[in-house]
Structure formats: structure tokens, C-alpha cells
Amino acid sequence: MTAEKAIANARAWFDSGEFKQTLARRIAIRSESQRDDRDEDIQVYLQQEITPAMEAMGFTLTSLENPKAPKRPMVLATRIEDPALPTLLCYGHGDVVFGDDENWREGLDPWQLIEEGDRWYGRGSADNKGQHSVNIAALEQIFALRGGRLGFNCKFLFEMGEEISSPGLAEICQQHGELLSADVFIASDGPRLDATSPTLFLGSRGAVNVRLTIHARDRDYHSGNWGGLLTNPATRLCNAISSLVNQHGQLQVSALKPPAISDSVRKILSEINLQPGSDSPEIDPNWGEAGLTPVERLYGWNTLEVLAMTGGNPQRPMNAIPGNATAVCQLRFVVGTDWENIGRHLQDHLASQGFADVQVDVLRGTPATRLDPQDPLVGWALTSMQTSSGKKPTLLPNLGGSLPNDVFADILNLPTLWVPHSYPACGQHAADEHMLKSIAREGLIMMTHLLWEFGEKGEQLVASHQAYQQQGQA
């Protein structure tokens, strides 16, 4: 038995159409976690798709009660072949965003897998049913070839509330730390750098949303009778925001900037070439932090964006000075940012600029995470991916967006490796979502090789990782 044989079997299985049939069944389940009338579909996905697939490989299924969202359960599939073997933790989410049925183009249906060329359309095809289906299939190929063994212990956590910000995930990982304990974490979500580049990322940028409000008075007043006499909260809020981020999109609050990009991360980012697809917007060359490349701005720096802003009624404007103005802003940030004190930093900065009347409310936030790129596990994964795909993979220190990686990296204290099976123009969270068949096929080949090797070298890999960690702590 060899890795090459495992890859050949996986390739033949995919080309037989079995993967497409499996994905079609899963897409047909309307597991929209953002709707209150999809509770039965949420259960159906776990009971009719996940449970049979994992039980067929000898996994034991454990339902984990969600303390924050009881109707958005989580299930842990566990297979312990030998307590002495290393343990891999995998993850996927079976919930999807709103189907948005009416906005899909003619001939497409969010709940039916429709193939057009290299595209498989359907809600969840990219996020995340298609991606975790690739990883389950890789486990199945290895299990079959090894005669009912994986060669390592495996735990696979499935959640059904990721699209509503994973309520309860952190609490479950805290409460069931022993049950979820492992040596290495490998999962798939988010996009590759582009459609043709196999990608490995080691964490994600964090995100924190804040609401800025100026409440000047309880009612609006006629702009002709009172203009020039009453402060305009909308005008003041615009100026307050411009003191936080200037006209070039550059952060003006030093406390919200990250540490300087390290030489090791800068070197990794220098090897990345952003190639926006035909569906991507044109990059604005003069936007963002001065002195950084576009890649460094996206993966190595912080950005503050205005997500929404109101003053008065934009749909039906009146000739009146609004009494209130509100904006919701978001800080995307990398490791090393003092984001947990963002409320105080913003309040202090605004007061120093003459905007003490701006009320700052922190809405929600998730930490940034990043596995050390020098960790031996990273080199192993990159080598495996290149061997199986025949392409040099792209290494991202962290995803530009956000994932609940902090629960695995910080709460469970695991080294985290993410191998995405999607690409930036997949239509994720929008109409016409799709998965590229070519990426799914290549992803299955790469994951089969990666997991096969974990079964061959797992103990050595875990030992190397632990030795590297101890060296860094010495």
C-alpha cells in the first residue's frame, strides 16, 4: 500500500461521479441556520448525511448540547484506533446562509446541484458542505485502502451554526476539552489565493465591530430655522471617523495598529502574487497603509472599514438637522493587536481630537490567530501538497477574513492547518454560489495524500512539533 495507490483510488472514485452524487444530496438539504424554520433540516443533515458516513468508517457519534443555541447542535465523530497513535481533529459546518432563491440567475436553484462546465452550483457547494465533503471522502479512501484502518486516531467536529457566528462553539470546546483533545488540527474553509493555486493558511485575521453614535438631541430641527446654530451629529460623526482612518484608508490610531511585519512573514508574503479573477473588483492602488504592498495590506496589516452609516432618513430626506447619527465600523486585525481594548482606545483618541460626544459600543469580536510558519508541520504540509498536486502551494500566514480558528488554536491549544477547496469568486454568501470541480478533485487528491502521510509519519510529525514548541519556550 502506498500514497500513490491511495491517490489513484481517490482520483478514480471522484471521476466515477460518486462525489458529485454525495454533494448533490447534501446541497438539497436546506440547512439555513439564519432561519428559525429550518430546525428539522439542520437535524436531517447531521442524521442522514454525517452520521451514516462517519459510522461506516467506525466512528462513534456524540451529540454535544449547544449551551447558547440549543437548536444549532454540534456532533463529534470519534475513532480511536490506538491510544498510542497521534490524534487528528478535523472540523466542518453543515449550515449555510440564506438560500436567497429569488436572486439566483435563471436556470439555477440553490437547492439543486447544477453543473455548467467546471462549476457545480448550489448553496453550500463552497461554504462549507463541499469542502468538508472532500475531507470526509479522503478519510474514506484511506480507510478502504488500509483495510478498515486510518493509521491514526481521528475526531471530526461538525457544527450547524457557523453562519450565525458559531454560538456555543467556544463554550463547548472549553467544557469538553478532554473529549476534543488532539495533537494536530486540519480543516478546510475559506478560499484559496486563486483558482489555480493550492493554498495552506495557518490562522485568520480577527475582526471586531463597533458602533459609533452621536446623540445630539431627541428630535430633528428645521435646517433653515436652526442651521448654523445647532451641531449636526452626522457632520461631526463624519469628521470623527476621518480622525480614525484618513482619506486613503490609513489607520490614524496608533494603538490599533499591529506590530511591524516580521521579516519571516514579509518573506512569505513577498512570494505571493495577487491575481484577481474576472469577477473581482479592480484593486485601488492608492488605498491602504503607505509603504506596504497590496499582499502585505491584506494578510499582514490591520484595516478599519465603515460598514454602515446613517443620519436622518436617506430614503426620505427631510429639510432638517438630524438629532442622531450612527456608524458601524469593523477592525480586521492580525496577531499582536490590542483589540480587546478597542473601546478604550477609540474613546481616548476621539476625546483627544475633540469628539468626546461620540459614544463607542463594542458589538462583538473574534481573536486573530496564526501558527508559526517555521513550525515543522507547516513544511510537511507544503511538501505533501506539492508532491500530490505537482504545483508549488501558496502559504498564507493567515486568511484575510475570519474563521472561528481561535477556539482550536487558543482554547484547545492545537497547531492549525487549513487547506481550502474554494476560490475567491465562488459566490460564497451570494447568489450563484458554486464549487469548481477541478478544485474539488485536486483537493481530494491533496487531502488523501496529506492524511495518508499522517498515518505513516504522524508520531514523528507530532514529536517534531512539540520539540519546536519547547525550543521556542526555552
C-alpha positions as CSV (number, residue, x, y, z in Angstrom):
1,M,0.0,0.0,0.0
2,T,1.4,3.4,-1.0
3,A,0.4,7.0,-1.1
4,E,0.4,6.8,-4.9
5,K,-2.2,4.0,-4.8
6,A,-4.4,6.0,-2.4
7,I,-4.3,8.9,-4.8
8,A,-5.1,6.7,-7.8
9,N,-8.1,5.3,-6.0
10,A,-9.3,8.7,-4.9
11,R,-8.9,10.1,-8.4
12,A,-10.9,7.1,-9.9
13,W,-13.6,7.4,-7.3
14,F,-14.0,11.1,-7.9
15,D,-14.1,10.6,-11.7
16,S,-16.8,7.9,-11.3
17,G,-19.3,10.6,-10.3
18,E,-19.7,9.4,-6.7
19,F,-18.5,12.6,-5.1
20,K,-20.9,14.7,-7.3
21,Q,-23.9,12.5,-6.1
22,T,-22.9,12.9,-2.5
23,L,-22.6,16.6,-2.8
24,A,-25.9,16.9,-4.6
25,R,-27.7,15.1,-1.7
26,R,-26.1,17.4,0.8
27,I,-26.9,20.6,-1.1
28,A,-30.5,19.6,-1.4
29,I,-30.9,19.8,2.4
30,R,-32.0,23.4,3.3
31,S,-29.9,23.8,6.4
32,E,-30.1,27.6,6.7
33,S,-29.0,28.4,10.2
34,Q,-30.2,32.0,9.9
35,R,-33.8,30.9,9.6
36,D,-36.0,29.8,12.5
37,D,-38.0,27.4,10.4
38,R,-35.1,25.1,9.3
39,D,-34.5,23.3,12.6
40,E,-35.6,20.0,11.1
41,D,-33.3,20.4,8.1
42,I,-30.4,21.1,10.5
43,Q,-31.1,17.7,12.2
44,V,-31.6,15.9,8.8
45,Y,-28.2,17.0,7.7
46,L,-26.5,15.5,10.8
47,Q,-28.6,12.4,10.9
48,Q,-28.9,11.5,7.3
49,E,-25.6,12.6,5.8
50,I,-23.0,13.0,8.5
51,T,-23.9,10.1,10.8
52,P,-24.0,7.3,8.2
53,A,-20.8,8.5,6.5
54,M,-18.9,8.5,9.7
55,E,-20.3,5.4,11.2
56,A,-19.4,3.5,8.1
57,M,-15.8,4.2,9.0
58,G,-16.2,3.0,12.6
59,F,-16.6,6.5,14.1
60,T,-18.7,6.9,17.3
61,L,-21.1,9.9,17.1
62,T,-21.6,12.1,20.2
63,S,-24.1,14.8,20.3
64,L,-22.9,17.9,22.0
65,E,-25.6,20.1,23.5
66,N,-25.1,23.7,22.5
67,P,-25.4,25.9,25.6
68,K,-26.0,29.1,23.6
69,A,-28.1,27.9,20.7
70,P,-29.8,24.6,21.5
71,K,-31.4,24.3,18.1
72,R,-28.0,24.5,16.4
73,P,-26.4,21.4,17.7
74,M,-22.8,20.0,17.3
75,V,-21.8,16.5,16.7
76,L,-18.4,14.9,17.4
77,A,-17.4,11.8,15.4
78,T,-14.6,9.9,17.1
79,R,-12.4,7.0,16.0
80,I,-9.7,5.8,18.4
81,E,-7.7,3.1,16.8
82,D,-4.9,3.0,19.4
83,P,-4.4,5.5,22.3
84,A,-0.7,5.4,21.5
85,L,-1.3,6.8,18.0
86,P,-1.4,10.6,17.3
87,T,-4.9,12.1,17.1
88,L,-6.1,14.4,14.3
89,L,-9.0,16.8,14.9
90,C,-11.0,17.9,11.8
91,Y,-13.9,20.4,11.5
92,G,-16.7,21.4,9.2
93,H,-20.0,23.2,9.3
94,G,-23.2,21.9,7.6
95,D,-25.2,25.0,8.0
96,V,-25.5,27.6,5.1
97,V,-26.6,31.2,4.7
98,F,-30.0,32.2,3.4
99,G,-30.7,30.4,0.1
100,D,-31.6,33.8,-1.5
101,D,-33.6,31.8,-4.1
102,E,-35.1,34.6,-6.0
103,N,-31.8,36.2,-6.8
104,W,-30.1,33.2,-8.5
105,R,-30.0,33.6,-12.2
106,E,-32.4,31.8,-14.5
107,G,-31.7,28.0,-14.7
108,L,-30.1,27.8,-11.3
109,D,-31.6,26.6,-8.0
110,P,-29.7,27.0,-4.6
111,W,-31.0,23.6,-3.5
112,Q,-30.1,21.6,-6.6
113,L,-26.5,20.8,-7.8
114,I,-26.3,22.1,-11.4
115,E,-23.2,21.5,-13.4
116,E,-22.0,24.0,-16.0
117,G,-18.6,23.5,-17.3
118,D,-16.2,23.4,-14.4
119,R,-18.8,24.8,-12.0
120,W,-21.1,23.0,-9.6
121,Y,-23.7,25.4,-8.5
122,G,-25.7,25.1,-5.2
123,R,-25.9,26.7,-1.8
124,G,-23.2,25.3,0.4
125,S,-21.2,23.9,-2.5
126,A,-18.3,26.1,-1.5
127,D,-19.2,27.0,2.1
128,N,-18.9,24.5,3.6
129,K,-20.6,21.3,2.5
130,G,-18.4,20.8,-0.5
131,Q,-15.2,21.4,1.5
132,H,-15.8,19.1,4.4
133,S,-17.2,16.5,2.0
134,V,-13.8,16.5,0.2
135,N,-12.1,15.8,3.6
136,I,-14.6,13.0,4.6
137,A,-14.0,11.4,1.2
138,A,-10.3,11.5,1.7
139,L,-10.7,9.6,5.0
140,E,-13.0,7.1,3.2
141,Q,-10.4,6.4,0.6
142,I,-7.7,5.8,3.2
143,F,-10.0,3.7,5.4
144,A,-10.8,1.4,2.4
145,L,-7.3,1.0,1.2
146,R,-5.9,0.3,4.6
147,G,-8.5,-2.4,5.1
148,G,-10.6,-0.7,7.7
149,R,-7.9,1.5,9.3
150,L,-6.8,5.1,9.1
151,G,-3.4,4.7,10.7
152,F,-4.2,7.4,13.2
153,N,-6.9,8.4,15.7
154,C,-9.4,10.9,14.3
155,K,-12.0,13.2,15.7
156,F,-14.3,15.3,13.4
157,L,-16.4,18.1,14.8
158,F,-19.4,19.3,12.9
159,E,-21.3,22.4,13.8
160,M,-24.6,23.8,12.5
161,G,-24.3,27.5,13.5
162,E,-21.1,28.8,11.9
163,E,-23.1,31.2,9.6
164,I,-24.6,32.8,12.8
165,S,-21.1,33.4,14.3
166,S,-20.7,29.9,15.9
167,P,-22.7,30.5,19.1
168,G,-21.6,28.0,21.7
169,L,-18.6,26.7,19.9
170,A,-16.1,28.3,22.3
171,E,-18.1,27.1,25.3
172,I,-18.3,23.5,24.0
173,C,-14.5,23.5,23.4
174,Q,-14.0,24.8,27.0
175,Q,-16.4,22.3,28.5
176,H,-15.3,19.3,26.5
177,G,-11.6,19.9,26.2
178,E,-10.7,16.3,27.0
179,L,-13.2,14.9,24.6
180,L,-11.9,17.2,21.8
181,S,-8.2,16.7,22.7
182,A,-5.9,16.1,19.8
183,D,-2.4,16.6,18.5
184,V,-3.0,18.4,15.2
185,F,-5.9,20.3,13.6
186,I,-6.6,20.1,9.9
187,A,-9.7,21.5,8.2
188,S,-11.0,23.3,5.1
189,D,-12.9,26.5,4.7
190,G,-12.4,29.9,3.1
191,P,-10.9,30.4,-0.4
192,R,-7.5,29.6,-2.0
193,L,-5.4,32.5,-3.1
194,D,-6.9,31.9,-6.6
195,A,-8.5,29.1,-8.6
196,T,-5.2,27.5,-9.7
197,S,-3.1,27.8,-6.6
198,P,-3.2,25.1,-3.9
199,T,-3.1,27.1,-0.6
200,L,-2.3,26.5,3.0
201,F,-3.2,29.1,5.6
202,L,-2.3,28.9,9.3
203,G,-4.9,31.0,11.0
204,S,-7.1,34.1,10.3
205,R,-7.3,37.8,10.9
206,G,-9.5,38.7,13.8
207,A,-12.5,41.0,13.5
208,V,-14.2,43.4,15.9
209,N,-17.3,45.5,15.2
210,V,-18.0,48.8,17.0
211,R,-20.9,51.2,16.9
212,L,-20.2,54.9,17.0
213,T,-23.1,57.1,17.9
214,I,-23.7,60.8,18.5
215,H,-26.9,61.6,20.2
216,A,-27.2,65.4,20.0
217,R,-30.9,65.8,20.8
218,D,-34.2,64.0,20.9
219,R,-35.6,65.3,17.7
220,D,-34.7,66.8,14.3
221,Y,-34.9,70.5,13.7
222,H,-35.6,72.5,10.6
223,S,-32.4,73.2,8.7
224,G,-33.5,76.7,7.7
225,N,-34.5,77.9,11.1
226,W,-31.7,76.2,13.0
227,G,-28.9,75.6,10.5
228,G,-25.7,77.2,11.8
229,L,-27.0,77.2,15.4
230,L,-27.2,73.5,16.2
231,T,-24.4,71.0,15.9
232,N,-25.1,68.4,13.2
233,P,-24.3,65.0,14.6
234,A,-23.9,63.5,11.0
235,T,-21.3,66.1,10.1
236,R,-19.5,65.6,13.4
237,L,-19.5,61.8,13.1
238,C,-18.0,62.0,9.5
239,N,-15.2,64.2,10.9
240,A,-14.8,61.8,13.9
241,I,-14.4,58.9,11.6
242,S,-11.9,60.8,9.4
243,S,-9.7,61.1,12.5
244,L,-9.7,57.3,12.8
245,V,-9.0,56.5,9.2
246,N,-8.0,59.1,6.6
247,Q,-9.0,59.6,3.0
248,H,-6.5,57.0,1.9
249,G,-7.8,54.2,4.2
250,Q,-4.9,54.5,6.5
251,L,-5.4,53.9,10.3
252,Q,-4.7,57.0,12.4
253,V,-5.0,55.4,15.8
254,S,-1.5,54.0,16.7
255,A,-3.0,51.8,19.4
256,L,-5.0,49.9,16.8
257,K,-2.1,49.2,14.5
258,P,-0.3,45.8,14.7
259,P,3.4,45.3,15.4
260,A,5.7,45.7,12.4
261,I,5.5,42.8,9.9
262,S,8.3,40.4,10.8
263,D,11.0,39.5,8.3
264,S,9.8,35.9,8.2
265,V,6.2,36.9,7.4
266,R,7.3,39.6,5.0
267,K,9.4,37.0,3.1
268,I,6.4,34.6,2.8
269,L,4.1,37.4,1.6
270,S,6.7,38.6,-1.0
271,E,6.3,35.3,-2.8
272,I,2.5,35.8,-3.2
273,N,1.1,37.3,-6.4
274,L,-2.4,38.6,-6.1
275,Q,-4.3,37.8,-9.4
276,P,-7.9,39.0,-9.1
277,G,-10.3,36.9,-11.2
278,S,-12.6,38.2,-13.9
279,D,-15.4,38.6,-11.3
280,S,-13.2,40.5,-8.8
281,P,-13.1,44.3,-8.4
282,E,-10.1,46.3,-9.5
283,I,-7.7,47.0,-6.7
284,D,-7.3,50.7,-5.8
285,P,-3.5,51.3,-5.9
286,N,-3.6,54.3,-3.6
287,W,-5.8,52.8,-0.9
288,G,-4.4,51.4,2.4
289,E,-1.3,51.6,4.6
290,A,1.5,53.5,2.9
291,G,4.7,51.6,2.3
292,L,3.1,48.2,2.2
293,T,2.4,46.0,-0.8
294,P,-1.3,45.0,-1.5
295,V,-0.5,41.5,-0.2
296,E,1.0,42.9,3.0
297,R,-2.1,45.1,3.5
298,L,-4.4,42.1,3.1
299,Y,-2.6,39.5,5.1
300,G,-0.2,41.3,7.4
301,W,-1.8,44.6,8.5
302,N,-5.0,46.0,10.0
303,T,-7.8,47.8,8.3
304,L,-10.7,49.9,9.7
305,E,-13.8,49.9,7.5
306,V,-17.1,51.7,7.8
307,L,-19.8,49.0,7.2
308,A,-22.9,51.2,7.6
309,M,-23.8,54.8,8.4
310,T,-27.0,56.7,8.9
311,G,-28.0,60.3,9.9
312,G,-31.6,61.2,9.3
313,N,-33.5,59.1,6.7
314,P,-31.5,58.7,3.5
315,Q,-34.6,57.1,1.7
316,R,-36.8,60.1,2.5
317,P,-34.6,63.1,3.5
318,M,-36.2,66.0,5.2
319,N,-35.1,69.6,5.4
320,A,-33.9,69.0,9.0
321,I,-30.8,68.7,11.1
322,P,-30.8,65.1,12.4
323,G,-30.8,64.6,16.1
324,N,-28.6,61.5,15.9
325,A,-26.0,59.8,13.7
326,T,-24.7,56.2,13.8
327,A,-22.0,54.3,12.1
328,V,-20.9,50.6,12.5
329,C,-17.2,50.1,11.8
330,Q,-15.1,47.0,11.7
331,L,-11.4,46.4,12.5
332,R,-9.8,43.5,10.8
333,F,-6.6,42.8,12.6
334,V,-3.6,40.4,12.7
335,V,-1.9,38.7,15.7
336,G,-0.3,41.2,18.2
337,T,-3.1,43.8,18.0
338,D,-4.5,45.1,21.3
339,W,-8.1,44.6,20.0
340,E,-9.7,43.7,23.4
341,N,-9.2,47.3,24.5
342,I,-10.5,48.8,21.3
343,G,-13.4,50.6,23.1
344,R,-11.0,52.5,25.4
345,H,-8.5,53.2,22.6
346,L,-11.2,54.7,20.4
347,Q,-12.8,56.7,23.2
348,D,-9.4,58.1,24.2
349,H,-8.4,59.0,20.7
350,L,-11.8,60.6,19.8
351,A,-11.7,62.7,23.0
352,S,-8.2,63.9,22.2
353,Q,-9.5,65.0,18.8
354,G,-12.4,67.0,20.2
355,F,-15.1,64.2,19.8
356,A,-15.8,63.3,23.4
357,D,-19.6,63.2,22.4
358,V,-19.1,60.1,20.3
359,Q,-20.4,57.0,22.2
360,V,-18.4,53.9,21.5
361,D,-20.1,50.5,21.8
362,V,-18.1,47.3,21.1
363,L,-20.6,44.8,19.5
364,R,-18.6,41.6,19.0
365,G,-15.1,40.4,18.2
366,T,-13.0,37.3,17.5
367,P,-9.2,37.0,18.0
368,A,-6.6,36.7,15.3
369,T,-4.6,33.5,15.2
370,R,-1.5,32.3,13.4
371,L,0.5,29.1,13.6
372,D,4.3,29.9,13.5
373,P,5.2,29.5,9.8
374,Q,8.5,27.9,10.9
375,D,6.7,25.0,12.7
376,P,7.8,21.6,11.2
377,L,4.1,20.8,10.5
378,V,4.0,23.6,8.0
379,G,6.9,22.4,6.0
380,W,5.4,18.9,6.0
381,A,2.0,20.0,4.7
382,L,3.5,22.2,2.0
383,T,5.7,19.3,0.8
384,S,2.8,16.9,0.8
385,M,0.6,19.3,-1.2
386,Q,3.3,19.9,-3.8
387,T,4.0,16.2,-4.2
388,S,0.4,15.3,-4.8
389,S,-0.7,18.3,-6.9
390,G,2.5,18.9,-8.8
391,K,2.2,22.6,-8.0
392,K,4.1,24.8,-5.5
393,P,1.4,25.7,-2.9
394,T,0.9,29.2,-1.6
395,L,1.5,29.7,2.1
396,L,-0.6,32.4,3.8
397,P,0.4,33.2,7.4
398,N,-3.3,33.9,7.9
399,L,-6.5,34.2,6.0
400,G,-7.6,37.8,5.2
401,G,-11.0,37.1,6.5
402,S,-12.1,35.5,9.8
403,L,-12.9,32.0,11.0
404,P,-13.5,30.5,14.5
405,N,-9.9,29.3,14.5
406,D,-9.3,30.8,17.9
407,V,-11.3,28.0,19.6
408,F,-8.9,25.4,18.1
409,A,-5.7,27.4,18.4
410,D,-6.3,29.1,21.8
411,I,-8.8,27.1,23.7
412,L,-7.8,23.6,22.5
413,N,-4.1,24.7,22.0
414,L,-3.7,23.0,18.7
415,P,-1.4,23.7,15.7
416,T,-3.9,24.7,13.0
417,L,-3.5,23.9,9.3
418,W,-6.2,25.0,6.8
419,V,-6.4,23.7,3.2
420,P,-9.2,25.5,1.4
421,H,-11.1,23.9,-1.5
422,S,-12.7,27.1,-2.8
423,Y,-11.6,30.3,-4.6
424,P,-12.4,34.0,-4.2
425,A,-15.0,34.2,-7.0
426,C,-17.1,31.2,-5.7
427,G,-20.2,33.4,-4.9
428,Q,-19.9,32.5,-1.2
429,H,-22.8,34.1,0.8
430,A,-24.2,35.4,-2.5
431,A,-26.4,34.2,-5.3
432,D,-25.0,31.6,-7.8
433,E,-22.6,30.1,-5.2
434,H,-20.5,27.3,-6.8
435,M,-17.6,25.0,-6.3
436,L,-15.1,24.3,-9.1
437,K,-15.0,20.7,-10.0
438,S,-11.3,21.0,-10.7
439,I,-10.6,22.3,-7.3
440,A,-12.7,19.6,-5.6
441,R,-10.8,16.9,-7.5
442,E,-7.4,18.4,-6.7
443,G,-8.4,19.0,-3.1
444,L,-9.4,15.3,-2.7
445,I,-6.0,14.2,-4.2
446,M,-4.1,16.6,-1.8
447,M,-6.1,15.7,1.3
448,T,-5.8,11.9,0.6
449,H,-2.0,12.3,0.3
450,L,-1.8,14.5,3.4
451,L,-3.8,12.2,5.6
452,W,-2.2,9.1,4.2
453,E,1.2,10.6,5.2
454,F,-0.2,11.5,8.7
455,G,-0.9,7.8,9.1
456,E,2.7,7.0,8.1
457,K,4.6,9.8,9.9
458,G,2.2,11.1,12.5
459,E,4.2,10.2,15.6
460,Q,7.3,11.8,14.1
461,L,5.5,14.9,13.0
462,V,3.9,15.4,16.4
463,A,7.2,14.9,18.1
464,S,8.9,17.5,15.8
465,H,6.2,20.0,16.5
466,Q,6.4,19.5,20.3
467,A,10.2,19.8,20.2
468,Y,9.9,23.1,18.2
469,Q,7.5,24.5,20.7
470,Q,9.7,23.6,23.6
471,Q,12.7,25.2,21.9
472,G,10.7,28.4,21.5
473,Q,9.7,28.5,25.1
474,A,13.3,27.8,26.4
